[in-house]
Amino acid sequence: MDEIINKVANSSLEVFDLEDYYPIGIRTQIDISQWLYEGFLLKEKDFREALKNHDWSQYQNHLVAIHCSTDAILPAWASILVTTHVSSFAQKVVLGTINDLETSLYQEILSKIDYTQYQDKPIILKGCSKKPVPESAYIFAIQELQKVAKSVMYGEACSAVPLFKKAK
């Protein structure tokens, strides 16, 4: 019998795994509707009082997404006012859902990476994450990788889908 050779391990393929860049931290979503009358109507005096009495220290070092789960029409200052209260405790605050928060985190992290280590190499943009990597992070990553890589595939080495190949 011939010896089994792991061609993937011996190849020049580089794996770009977005999970490696997953930021550690507690994700918290703050729903503005909790401070609205019947979840829909913002009464300024009551809203300000509720924010003043809220325990903001519970968000210490959290990654926070501020949103409204109802169809309430809110003035722009409402989410800004919530931000003024939570920002002194939270690591990061964004307007939107947890997915919007993840997108913002990845955009920030991926913009700081030195992609020259992938210069003229075949890359696999690893899929099938165990962590909640937003699809937008893959969009950010491919834009940077295709500037330097020889080729980029998506998935796993055993079943990668070609995405990009540099013209010769």
N, C-alpha and C positions, 0 to 999 in steps of 0.2 A: 504494500500500500504506500502511496505517495503521502508525504507529509502535508498536512493542511497548512496553507499559508494565509495569513490575514493580510490581504492586499490593501484593505482600508488603513490599517495601522502603519503599513509601509509606504503609503502614498504621501504626496505633498499637500493633501487636503488640510485646510485649516478650518476649524469649527468656530463659528461666531455664535455664542449662546447668550441670548438676551437674559436668561435667568442669572447669569454671572453678574449682571449689573442691577439686579432687582434690589431696590433700596429697602433697607430694614426700617421698620417703624410701624406704629399702630395707625391704621387707616380709620378715620371716623367721618361720618357724614352727618352734618347738622342740618336739620329740616326747619326752615324758617316758619313753616305753617304751624308749628307748635305754639308760636307767639301771636298768631292771628286769631281774631274773633271768628269762631266756628271754622277755623282753618283757612278762611278766605279773605277776610277783611282786615286791613291794617289800620288800627286806630293808633295814631302816633304816640299819644301820651301813654297808653297801655303797653304798646310795643317797647318804648324806651324803658319803662318801669320793669317790664319782664326781663329785658336784657340786663338791666342794672342788677337785678336780684338773682340772675342765673349764676351758677357756680362754674366759672370759666376755667378754674384750676384743674378740672377733670380732663382737660385737653392738653395738659402739660406734655410737651414733646410729641404730640400726635401730628399726623399728616391729615389735614382737614379739607373736606369738600363741603361747601355751603350750597344748599339747593332748596327748592320748595316743591314738595311732593303733590301739591294741589294745583289747580289751574288759576290760582289767585294772580291778579295783575298787580305787581309790586312796583313801587317807585325804585329807581336805580339806587337811591341812597340806603334802602333797607339792607341789602346784602353788604354794602360798604360799612354800615353801622355795626352789623354783626362782626365783620372783620376787625373793626377797631377794638372790639372786646376780646376776641379769641387770639389775635395775632401775637400778643405778648406772651402767650403760653405755647402756641403751636409751632412746630418746626416749619410748616408750610401751609398756606391757605389758598385754595382755588375756588372759583365759582363753578359749580357743576356737580356731577356725580362722582362716584369713586373711580369710574373708568376715566373721566376727565382728569382726575387727580393723578392716576397712573400715567396717563398720556403726558401730562405736564412734567412729572418726575423723570420719565424716560427721555423726553425731549431735552431736558436740562443735562442729564447724565451723558447721553449719546453725543451731545454737542461738544463735550470736553474730551472725548477719546481721541488718541493719536492713531489714526487708521493706517499710517505708513507701514506698520508691521505686516499689513496684508497686501503690500505692493506686489503686483504681478503674480499673485498666488490664487489658486482655485479655493473658493470659500464655500462652506456649507452654512447657510443661515439656519440654525437648528430650530426645528418646530417642536410641537408636542410638549409644551411647557407644563410643569407641575405647578408653577406659580402663575398668578393672574397677569401675564404679560399682555398688554393691550395690542390689538392688531396694528394700531398706529405706530407702535414701537418698531415693528417690522418695516413699515413704510419709511420711518426715519433712518433705520439701519441700512436698507438697500440703497437709499440715495447716497449715503456716504461710502458704502462698500463699492459701488459700481464706479466710483471715481478712481479707485486704486486697484481693485482686484482684476485678475485675469478672467475669472468667471465666478458667478455666484449661483448656487443651487439652494433650494429650500427643502428642509425635511431632515432625514437621517442619511448617513452614507449608503445604507443598503437600499434606500428608495427615495433618492433625491429628485426633485423636479427642477430642471434647468430654468433659471430666471434671466440670466444675463451672461453674455460672452463678449469680451473686448474685441473689437474689430482688429484684424491683423494689418 
